[in-house]
């Protein structure tokens, strides 16, 4: 089998394209995702600060302090958020002979709030933060991107059949409205 100049050029183009795709996915894509996620987490943290500034929650309260500290840690270590890191942490934690002290999760901390509206708002903000981090972890992994793309039609069919579409559309609409109002307040 003799290689023609044309087939050699095609192979070189293919290899160059693959190399550029890998380089893009390895460097700028990762930085862009981390930056976007950090920005979203800053927005969540700022909205919780505004709850405290409006007097809905006390700045000195343990609940506010825990929320702020954990969101700050999420922002600080966002660049390390990968599913492989999560799985490794779970494996190491499961093998440890000495169990770490019981640390309450944020939902347990938020459940201590008496004001039901504030509790619901903070739970929504916490859900947003976790969603942003989970999305970051999926989009940083080529394998998880492929799996999610393959599973997406089945998930959409499930959502359509289970009747959750209206809630999903309402949630997406609320996020869009929040972004629009944020942009309007930013320029006013």
C-alpha positions in Angstrom: 0.0 0.0 0.0 1.6 3.2 -1.2 0.8 6.5 0.6 0.0 9.3 -1.7 0.8 12.8 -0.9 -3.0 13.6 -0.5 -3.6 10.8 2.0 -0.5 11.9 4.0 -1.8 15.5 4.1 -5.2 14.2 5.3 -3.6 12.2 8.1 -1.5 15.2 9.2 -4.6 17.4 9.2 -6.5 14.8 11.3 -3.6 14.6 13.8 -3.3 18.4 13.9 -7.0 18.7 14.5 -7.0 16.1 17.3 -4.0 17.8 18.9 -5.6 21.2 18.8 -8.8 19.8 20.3 -6.9 18.1 23.1 -5.0 21.3 23.8 -8.1 23.4 23.8 -9.9 21.0 26.2 -6.9 20.8 28.5 -6.1 24.5 28.9 -8.5 27.3 27.9 -11.7 25.2 28.3 -10.7 24.2 31.9 -9.9 27.8 32.8 -13.1 29.2 31.3 -15.2 26.6 33.2 -13.5 27.4 36.5 -13.9 31.1 36.0 -17.6 30.9 35.1 -18.3 28.6 38.1 -16.4 30.9 40.5 -18.4 33.9 39.2 -21.6 32.0 39.9 -20.5 31.1 43.4 -19.6 34.7 44.0 -23.1 35.7 43.0 -24.6 33.1 45.4 -22.4 34.3 48.2 -23.2 38.0 47.5 -27.0 37.2 47.5 -26.6 35.6 51.0 -24.6 38.7 52.1 -27.6 40.8 50.9 -29.9 38.7 53.1 -27.7 39.6 56.0 -27.5 43.3 55.0 -31.3 43.5 54.8 -31.5 42.1 58.3 -33.0 38.8 57.3 -30.1 36.9 58.9 -27.6 38.1 61.5 -24.0 38.7 60.3 -22.7 37.2 63.6 -24.9 34.1 63.5 -23.3 30.7 63.2 -25.5 29.9 60.2 -24.3 32.9 58.2 -20.7 32.2 59.2 -20.9 28.6 58.1 -22.6 29.4 54.8 -20.0 32.1 54.0 -17.0 30.0 55.0 -18.1 27.0 52.9 -18.9 29.1 49.9 -15.5 30.8 50.2 -13.9 27.4 50.4 -15.8 26.3 47.3 -14.7 29.5 45.4 -11.1 29.0 46.6 -10.8 25.3 45.7 -13.1 25.4 42.6 -10.2 24.6 40.3 -9.7 21.2 42.1 -13.4 20.1 41.7 -13.3 16.9 39.7 -15.2 13.7 40.0 -12.0 11.8 40.4 -11.1 14.0 43.4 -14.6 13.4 44.9 -14.3 9.6 44.4 -10.8 9.6 46.0 -12.0 11.5 49.0 -15.0 9.2 49.5 -12.6 6.1 49.2 -10.1 7.6 51.7 -12.8 8.6 54.1 -14.4 5.2 54.0 -11.1 3.4 54.7 -10.1 5.6 57.6 -9.8 3.7 60.9 -10.8 6.7 62.9 -14.0 8.4 61.9 -13.8 12.2 61.6 -15.9 14.3 63.9 -19.5 14.7 62.7 -19.8 17.8 60.6 -23.2 19.0 59.8 -24.0 19.5 56.2 -25.3 22.9 55.1 -28.9 21.7 54.7 -28.9 20.6 58.4 -27.5 24.0 59.3 -30.1 25.8 57.2 -32.9 23.7 58.7 -32.3 25.5 62.1 -33.6 28.8 60.7 -37.1 29.6 62.0 -38.1 32.0 59.1 -39.5 29.6 56.5 -39.1 32.1 53.6 -35.4 32.7 54.5 -34.9 29.0 54.9 -36.4 28.3 51.4 -34.3 31.1 49.9 -31.1 29.8 51.4 -31.9 26.2 50.4 -32.4 27.5 46.8 -29.1 29.3 46.9 -27.3 26.2 48.2 -28.9 24.1 45.5 -27.7 26.6 42.9 -24.1 26.4 44.3 -24.1 22.6 44.3 -25.6 22.6 40.8 -22.8 24.9 39.5 -20.1 22.7 41.1 -21.6 19.5 39.7 -21.9 21.0 36.3 -18.3 22.1 36.4 -17.2 18.6 37.3 -19.2 17.1 34.4 -18.0 19.6 31.9 -14.3 19.2 32.9 -14.4 15.5 32.0 -14.5 14.4 28.4 -15.9 11.0 29.5 -18.7 12.5 31.5 -19.5 14.9 28.7 -19.9 12.0 26.4 -21.9 9.9 28.9 -24.2 12.9 29.6 -24.8 13.5 25.9 -25.7 9.9 25.4 -28.1 9.9 28.4 -29.7 13.3 27.7 -32.5 12.0 25.4 -33.5 9.4 28.0 -33.5 12.0 30.8 -35.6 14.4 28.7 -38.1 11.6 27.9 -38.2 10.7 31.6 -38.9 14.4 32.5 -41.6 14.7 29.9 -43.3 11.5 31.0 -43.1 12.3 34.7 -44.6 15.8 34.5 -41.7 17.7 35.8 -41.3 19.8 32.7 -43.4 22.7 34.0 -41.2 22.9 37.2 -38.0 22.6 35.1 -39.2 25.4 32.7 -40.2 27.6 35.7 -36.7 27.0 37.3 -34.9 27.9 34.1 -37.2 31.0 33.7 -36.4 32.1 37.2 -32.7 31.7 36.6 -33.0 33.8 33.4 -35.0 36.5 35.1 -32.5 36.6 38.0 -29.7 37.1 35.5 -31.6 39.8 33.6 -32.4 41.6 36.9 -28.8 41.3 38.0 -27.6 42.9 34.7 -30.2 45.7 35.1 -29.1 46.5 38.6 -25.5 46.3 37.7 -25.8 49.1 35.1 -28.2 51.3 37.0 
